[in-house]
Amino acid sequence: MEPLFILLGAFIISLFAIRLFTKEFDFSLSGRIAMSVMLLFTAIGHFAFTEGMAMMMPDFIPFKKELVYLTGIFEICAAIGLIFFRLHRITAWLLILFFLLILPANINAALKNIDYQTGTKTGPGESYLWFRVPLQVFFILWTYFFGITLKAKAKDSTEQHGGRKIIL
């Protein structure tokens, strides 16, 4: 549940911070900043709760701990890539693929009642475990909307380099 609150809170804060400095709302950038903040938050969990996150994965997957670390690093890289104008679309597509690939781990955790923070099994009926599945779908839709479909604003540099205009 915390990632959702962080995503929405970061979106509102960045939307008004950008408005304060640029005098206009940039929904695309605010949505990407919010996803980046949320990804940095969830990446911390990959390093703080490695055992529990490894338990979330289906049994047939090898090298679980290594994959947890790798996915944490991927989330950090995706958080950075979403911010850069030239990288945000490809990063968004890769992030959507990532969310689809980790969906089975969230389903497996819900089926087995795994609490990734404690690395233990919880009692049956823990609703927050099942909330993670539609939340994952929401993250996919968010990434698609703010990272791919909503037009981002390029900032034109006023400097000319070798007769070429630089787009940041």
C-alpha positions as CSV (number, residue, x, y, z in Angstrom):
1,M,0.0,0.0,0.0
2,E,2.9,2.4,0.8
3,P,4.1,2.4,-2.9
4,L,0.7,3.7,-4.0
5,F,0.7,6.5,-1.4
6,I,4.3,7.4,-2.4
7,L,3.4,7.4,-6.1
8,L,0.3,9.7,-5.6
9,G,2.1,12.0,-3.1
10,A,5.1,12.4,-5.3
11,F,2.9,13.1,-8.3
12,I,1.0,15.9,-6.5
13,I,4.2,17.4,-5.1
14,S,6.1,17.3,-8.4
15,L,3.1,18.7,-10.3
16,F,2.9,21.8,-8.1
17,A,6.7,22.2,-7.8
18,I,7.1,22.2,-11.6
19,R,4.2,24.6,-11.8
20,L,5.9,26.9,-9.3
21,F,9.1,27.0,-11.4
22,T,7.8,26.9,-15.0
23,K,4.4,28.5,-14.6
24,E,2.7,25.5,-16.3
25,F,1.7,22.0,-15.4
26,D,3.8,19.2,-16.9
27,F,1.8,16.1,-16.3
28,S,4.1,13.8,-18.2
29,L,7.2,14.8,-16.2
30,S,5.3,14.8,-12.9
31,G,4.0,11.3,-13.6
32,R,7.5,10.1,-14.5
33,I,9.0,11.7,-11.5
34,A,6.4,10.1,-9.2
35,M,7.1,6.7,-10.7
36,S,10.8,7.3,-10.3
37,V,10.4,8.2,-6.6
38,M,8.2,5.1,-6.1
39,L,10.8,2.9,-7.8
40,L,13.5,4.2,-5.6
41,F,11.4,3.5,-2.6
42,T,10.6,-0.1,-3.7
43,A,14.2,-0.7,-4.7
44,I,15.3,-0.2,-1.1
45,G,13.1,-3.2,-0.2
46,H,15.1,-5.4,-2.6
47,F,18.2,-4.8,-0.5
48,A,16.5,-4.6,3.0
49,F,14.1,-7.6,2.6
50,T,16.0,-9.9,0.2
51,E,15.1,-13.1,2.0
52,G,11.3,-12.4,2.0
53,M,11.4,-11.2,-1.6
54,A,13.2,-14.3,-2.7
55,M,10.4,-16.3,-1.0
56,M,7.9,-14.6,-3.2
57,M,9.2,-16.1,-6.4
58,P,7.8,-19.4,-7.7
59,D,9.8,-22.5,-6.7
60,F,11.1,-23.2,-10.3
61,I,13.1,-20.0,-10.5
62,P,16.8,-20.4,-9.7
63,F,19.1,-17.8,-8.2
64,K,16.4,-16.1,-6.3
65,K,18.5,-13.8,-4.1
66,E,20.6,-12.7,-7.1
67,L,17.4,-11.9,-9.0
68,V,16.1,-9.8,-6.1
69,Y,19.3,-7.8,-6.1
70,L,19.3,-7.5,-9.9
71,T,15.6,-6.3,-9.9
72,G,16.5,-3.7,-7.3
73,I,19.3,-2.4,-9.5
74,F,16.9,-2.4,-12.5
75,E,14.4,-0.3,-10.5
76,I,17.1,2.2,-9.7
77,C,18.2,2.4,-13.3
78,A,14.5,2.7,-14.5
79,A,14.0,5.5,-12.0
80,I,16.8,7.4,-13.6
81,G,15.9,6.6,-17.2
82,L,12.3,7.8,-16.7
83,I,13.6,11.3,-16.0
84,F,15.7,11.8,-19.1
85,F,13.8,13.0,-22.2
86,R,15.7,10.8,-24.6
87,L,15.4,7.7,-22.5
88,H,11.9,7.9,-20.9
89,R,10.0,6.0,-23.7
90,I,12.3,3.0,-23.9
91,T,12.6,3.0,-20.2
92,A,8.8,3.0,-19.8
93,W,8.4,0.0,-22.2
94,L,11.1,-1.9,-20.3
95,L,9.4,-1.0,-17.1
96,I,6.1,-2.3,-18.3
97,L,7.8,-5.6,-19.3
98,F,9.4,-5.7,-15.9
99,F,6.1,-5.2,-14.1
100,L,4.6,-8.1,-16.2
101,L,7.5,-10.3,-15.4
102,I,7.3,-9.8,-11.7
103,L,3.5,-10.2,-11.6
104,P,3.8,-14.0,-11.0
105,A,5.9,-13.3,-7.9
106,N,3.2,-11.1,-6.5
107,I,0.5,-13.8,-7.3
108,N,2.7,-16.5,-5.8
109,A,3.2,-14.4,-2.6
110,A,-0.6,-14.0,-2.3
111,L,-1.3,-17.7,-2.9
112,K,1.4,-18.7,-0.3
113,N,0.6,-15.8,2.1
114,I,4.2,-14.6,2.2
115,D,5.1,-11.5,4.0
116,Y,8.2,-10.3,2.2
117,Q,9.2,-7.9,5.0
118,T,9.5,-10.6,7.6
119,G,10.3,-13.5,5.3
120,T,7.6,-15.5,6.9
121,K,4.2,-16.8,6.0
122,T,1.2,-14.9,7.2
123,G,-2.2,-16.1,8.1
124,P,-4.7,-16.9,5.3
125,G,-6.8,-14.0,4.0
126,E,-4.2,-11.3,4.2
127,S,-5.9,-8.9,1.8
128,Y,-2.9,-6.6,1.2
129,L,-1.2,-9.5,-0.6
130,W,-4.0,-9.7,-3.1
131,F,-4.1,-5.9,-3.4
132,R,-0.6,-6.1,-4.9
133,V,-1.9,-7.8,-8.1
134,P,-4.3,-5.0,-9.2
135,L,-1.7,-2.5,-7.9
136,Q,0.8,-4.0,-10.4
137,V,-1.8,-3.4,-13.2
138,F,-2.2,0.2,-12.0
139,F,1.6,0.7,-12.2
140,I,1.6,-0.7,-15.8
141,L,-1.2,1.7,-16.8
142,W,0.5,4.6,-15.0
143,T,3.8,3.9,-16.8
144,Y,2.1,3.6,-20.2
145,F,0.1,6.8,-19.8
146,F,2.8,9.1,-18.3
147,G,5.8,7.4,-20.0
148,I,4.5,6.6,-23.5
149,T,1.2,8.1,-24.5
150,L,1.3,11.5,-22.8
151,K,3.5,13.9,-24.8
152,A,6.6,15.0,-23.0
153,K,7.9,18.5,-23.5
154,A,11.4,18.8,-24.8
155,K,13.5,21.6,-23.6
156,D,15.3,23.3,-26.4
157,S,18.8,24.6,-25.6
158,T,19.5,28.1,-26.8
159,E,23.1,27.1,-27.6
160,Q,24.1,26.0,-31.0
161,H,26.7,23.3,-31.2
162,G,28.3,23.0,-34.6
163,G,25.1,24.3,-36.2
164,R,22.9,21.8,-34.4
165,K,20.3,22.6,-31.9
166,I,20.6,20.5,-28.7
167,I,17.5,19.0,-27.2
168,L,17.9,18.0,-23.5
